[in-house]
Amino acid sequence: MGEDLNRPRFKDIRVIEDNNLAVIQAYVTFQQINPPRELVESIKNRTTLVLIREGDAWKIWHDHTSIPVEMVSFKGMLAKE
């Protein structure tokens, strides 16, 4: 991508936490921005992280990312925003 910038934007972040387990869900839009600051392309994903506490540290136990699917055609929904 050369000098293009990659910019993630998170929204609808949800956190469910217990003493030793946490689940984080969010929607993230990854945007590719070129040097004149124009949007080249973007893609929306759903992401889920499951973390476990080991001692004083939180560690990622599971990571899942998927693209939303249009329910009639079952095609991935790309974003141009």
N, C-alpha and C positions, 0 to 999 in steps of 0.2 A: 504494500500500500504506500510505500514511499514516505512522503511527509504528511500524509493524511493523519487525522486524529481519530481515535476510537473513544466514543463517549457513552458510557452506560448511564441510563436514567431509571431509577427504581421508583415504584409506586405500589400502593396497597400492601405495604409490608405488615405481616402478621407474625407475632412471636408467641409461642406457647412454651412455657418454661416450668420445669420442676427442679428439684435439688440437683439431679445428676443428668438430666436430659432436656434438650431444647430442640424445638422445631421452628424453622423460619421459612415462611412462604412469601413470595413477592412476584410481581411482574416487572420485567426489566426490558427496556428498549435499548438495543445497541445501535449507535449511530456512527456512521463513517462520515467525517467532515473533512473536506479538502482545505488546502492552505488559504484560499479566499473566503473560508468559513461557510461554504455551501454544503448542504446535505447531499452526499453521494448516494447512500442507501441506508436503510435501517431494517431491523428485524426485531419483532417482539417475542419474548420467551416467558414462560412460567418457570420459576425456579423454587426448589425446596432443598433446604439443608437440614440434616439431623446432626446434632452435636451431642457428645457425651463429655461429662466432666471426669477428668483423670487427675486427681490431686487438686492443684490450684489452677489447672489449665483446662480450657474447653478445646476439644478436638473434633474435627469433622469426621463423622462416622459414615454418613451417606450424603451424596450430592446428586440431585436429579434436575435436569433442565429439559424442557420440551417447548415446541412451538405450538401455539393454539391452532386447532384444526377446524375448518369450516365444516359444519355437521352434515350438509347435503352432499358436497363433493369429496369430503375427506381430504382436501388439499390444505397444506399449511398456509396460514394467513400472514403474508408479509406486510410490512408497514412502510409507507412513504410519507413521513410527517416531519 
